[in-house]
Amino acid sequence: MSDVRAPGYIRSMPSLLALKAEALHLARRTPEALEAVSEAEAVAERYEERAWCAELHRLRGVFLASMGADGGQIEAAFGDALRTARQQKSISLMKRAQASRAEYRSQKRKR
């Protein structure tokens, strides 16, 4: 990651941090995964590199759901993911966000 932080590579940071976040989540280190998502969002905002924003919002929703966070926060994250994907006209990102939200709602009903 330190090599990627060098000038010229900064555009790769949000995608690499998203991958790091997913790995941390799979390792059951979800609070750290959320930190990686926050860092990726900050980099994307600072350098106006927003291609990964919809996916970062979706990941935030997934991670919050796995931690049993407030339903309003989870729904807001999935809503942000859908809204961003629509703005970007990305059908694949929209479908990923819809599927993640549907899975969350299904799990919520089962509880």
C-alpha positions as CSV (number, residue, x, y, z in Angstrom):
1,M,0.0,0.0,0.0
2,S,2.8,2.4,0.7
3,D,4.1,2.1,-2.9
4,V,0.6,2.9,-4.2
5,R,0.5,6.1,-2.1
6,A,3.2,7.6,-4.2
7,P,2.2,10.4,-6.6
8,G,0.7,9.0,-9.8
9,Y,-0.7,5.9,-8.2
10,I,-3.3,7.6,-6.0
11,R,-6.1,6.8,-8.4
12,S,-5.7,3.2,-7.6
13,M,-6.1,3.7,-3.9
14,P,-9.9,3.5,-3.6
15,S,-10.0,0.1,-5.4
16,L,-7.1,-1.3,-3.4
17,L,-8.6,-0.1,-0.2
18,A,-11.9,-1.7,-1.1
19,L,-10.1,-5.0,-1.7
20,K,-8.3,-4.6,1.6
21,A,-11.6,-3.9,3.3
22,E,-13.2,-7.1,1.9
23,A,-10.2,-9.1,3.0
24,L,-10.4,-7.7,6.5
25,H,-14.1,-8.4,6.7
26,L,-13.5,-12.0,5.6
27,A,-10.9,-12.3,8.3
28,R,-13.6,-11.2,10.8
29,R,-11.9,-7.8,11.3
30,T,-14.9,-5.8,10.2
31,P,-14.3,-2.7,12.3
32,E,-10.9,-2.4,10.5
33,A,-12.7,-3.0,7.2
34,L,-15.0,0.0,7.9
35,E,-11.9,2.1,8.5
36,A,-10.5,1.0,5.1
37,V,-13.8,2.0,3.5
38,S,-13.7,5.4,5.2
39,E,-10.1,5.9,4.0
40,A,-11.0,4.9,0.5
41,E,-14.0,7.4,0.5
42,A,-11.7,10.2,1.8
43,V,-9.2,9.5,-1.0
44,A,-11.9,9.3,-3.6
45,E,-13.3,12.6,-2.4
46,R,-10.0,14.4,-2.2
47,Y,-8.8,13.4,-5.6
48,E,-12.3,13.3,-7.2
49,E,-11.8,9.7,-8.2
50,R,-15.4,8.5,-7.7
51,A,-15.5,5.4,-9.8
52,W,-15.5,3.2,-6.7
53,C,-18.0,5.2,-4.6
54,A,-21.0,3.1,-5.2
55,E,-19.1,-0.1,-4.3
56,L,-17.7,1.6,-1.2
57,H,-21.2,2.5,0.0
58,R,-22.4,-1.1,-0.7
59,L,-19.5,-2.5,1.3
60,R,-20.3,-0.2,4.2
61,G,-23.8,-1.5,4.2
62,V,-22.7,-5.1,4.1
63,F,-20.2,-4.6,6.9
64,L,-22.6,-2.6,9.1
65,A,-25.2,-5.4,8.6
66,S,-22.7,-8.0,9.7
67,M,-22.0,-6.1,12.8
68,G,-25.7,-5.7,13.7
69,A,-25.6,-1.9,13.3
70,D,-28.6,0.3,13.3
71,G,-31.0,-0.5,10.4
72,G,-31.2,3.1,9.4
73,Q,-27.4,3.3,8.9
74,I,-27.5,0.1,6.8
75,E,-30.4,1.2,4.6
76,A,-28.7,4.6,4.1
77,A,-25.5,2.9,2.9
78,F,-27.4,0.7,0.5
79,G,-29.5,3.7,-0.6
80,D,-26.3,5.7,-1.2
81,A,-24.8,2.8,-3.2
82,L,-27.9,2.6,-5.4
83,R,-28.1,6.4,-5.9
84,T,-24.5,6.6,-6.9
85,A,-24.7,3.7,-9.3
86,R,-27.7,5.3,-11.0
87,Q,-25.8,8.6,-11.3
88,Q,-22.9,6.7,-12.8
89,K,-25.2,4.8,-15.1
90,S,-23.7,1.5,-13.9
91,I,-26.1,-1.3,-14.2
92,S,-23.7,-3.9,-12.7
93,L,-23.0,-1.7,-9.6
94,M,-26.8,-1.1,-9.2
95,K,-27.5,-4.8,-9.4
96,R,-24.8,-5.5,-6.8
97,A,-26.2,-3.0,-4.4
98,Q,-29.8,-4.2,-5.0
99,A,-28.7,-7.8,-4.3
100,S,-26.9,-6.9,-1.1
101,R,-29.8,-4.9,0.2
102,A,-32.2,-7.7,-0.7
103,E,-30.0,-10.2,1.2
104,Y,-29.8,-7.9,4.2
105,R,-33.6,-7.5,4.2
106,S,-34.1,-11.2,3.9
107,Q,-31.8,-12.0,6.8
108,K,-33.6,-9.3,8.8
109,R,-37.0,-10.9,8.2
110,K,-35.6,-14.3,9.3
111,R,-34.5,-12.9,12.6
